[in-house]
Amino acid sequence: MKDIDNLCLNCFKELREGAVCQECGYDNDTECSTMYLAPKTMLAGKYVIGAVQEHESDAVSYSGYDTQLDKKIVIREFYPKEICSRLEGSNDIHIRQKFIPQVEKYKKSFYKLWTTLEKLHSLSAVVPVYDVFEENETVYAIIEHLECIPLREYLLRNENGYIPWDSARLMFMPVLTTLENLHSNGIIHGSITPDNLVLCRDGKVRLSPFTIQEACDMTSALEFNFCDGYTAIEQYDNSHKICPATDIYGFSACIYRALAGTNPPSAPSREANDKLMIPNSIAETIPMHVIKTIGNGLQIYPEKRIKTISEYREYLDAAPAVIAKAATNNDAEYIEEDEYKDPNKAQNVKSRIIISILVVLIVAAIGAGIYIVQFTDLIKKPETTVSTTQAVDYEVPDFVTNGYTQVDVENNGAWNEQFAITFEYDYSTDVDEGIIFKQSVAAGESVPMGSDIVLTVSRGIQTETIPDLSNKPLDEATKILEDLGFKVSSVEVYNDGSHTPKTVKSSYGTAPAAGEEAAVGDEVIIQVYGEVQTTTQPTTEAQD
């Protein structure tokens, strides 16, 4: 066990000189409020309390240190904001008298939440929890410390402020499995925002932090956690109830933010004007099934949204076996699966599933490059007609949008009579293995009978192992990664003078880390040492 007195209370690295940490810059002489546990307080005989990170509605988070595992941790203490306090000289939390019944209920919710997360530690989108216990008349959760940045910050760092769907898909899809498991265990996150979806060094996107469900409901005694544009209507004071569709709303809003580059309007404001704006140049790059799914997920009232995560995932993945729904003002319209197999109906199906975009705009709006997205009406494009003067021509089906496989096409006798169809294969970062994602002749084009059409079938994601680039010059490291097919960006880290500037950090120098598998085309972030910071002694001038 290290000497606690010689550790920084924020990062728990050894202090080399004075109270200001050379690693993280934290001033260890910072005075701690008496409402929190004093620094260096020991919990459960092995966890050391460090600096306060933040105090949210239901809990306070501390930096912490596990003396047995010799590593930094996060300690989350159940401590309802503004309805509990600490008496001088005591570590026990003190509940204000009138809130005692509610706080006991919240405490049970807190314990259930974190013990459930502890059991689900294998889920990729949950920050691992490895201990939950009661002490000081409250509950503590011990959480693994992971270096990460919020999705919002990641998007703001992006040159455009948004990302394409192929990148967003890799980030968001794993989160759905975690949400599905949480819902099956009776847990609603209730606060999915770009600030609570974080990108970790290992390349995974995780949900963090968690608060109890009561903190995400305006009707509770707890401080209401809300985020305009991401908080669903049922979380405000009304007759609607929080449910799994609440998380679907927040998740859909996050995808919207990532793809469109702007926050959606708040749910209450959308009751009066249910419209969202997406720049035309962006909207035309988003697959139609994704726009449709976001539209369903952002329905204002929960009873009109997609109800379960499993169903939401199928729509977002455009699984060909799923019966497509077209949202209307009332109930969704079902489109039978057989319609996808009829080449003459493919275009009509595509038109009927467009629930989100008004493509008929006034000339001025088109000139401004804006789509108006309205989620309450089913908008139909004019149906494509085939000229009767070209009886021997056939309209090329949309093989891509509907998620057809090679077998689907080979088993369709009409298509094989009309066209000479062949297949080729290539890797894809956003299309599952076996699904067609390119076609040599555009959908809707009329071609003579027997025309050649080449369909490209996905071989899945091509991956490469991230090499160890420790101490390599930035230019050399960048070239190595780019030659492997990765996109590369870099950030500078503190240089204490013992490292060569513009070289890769000696440990954990890349995200994803060395040795991990990553999809070709993904971004790899390189951490490089900056220039050594120097100081100049100010000159002393003679005073009169």
Disulfide bonds with the S-S distance in Angstrom:
none
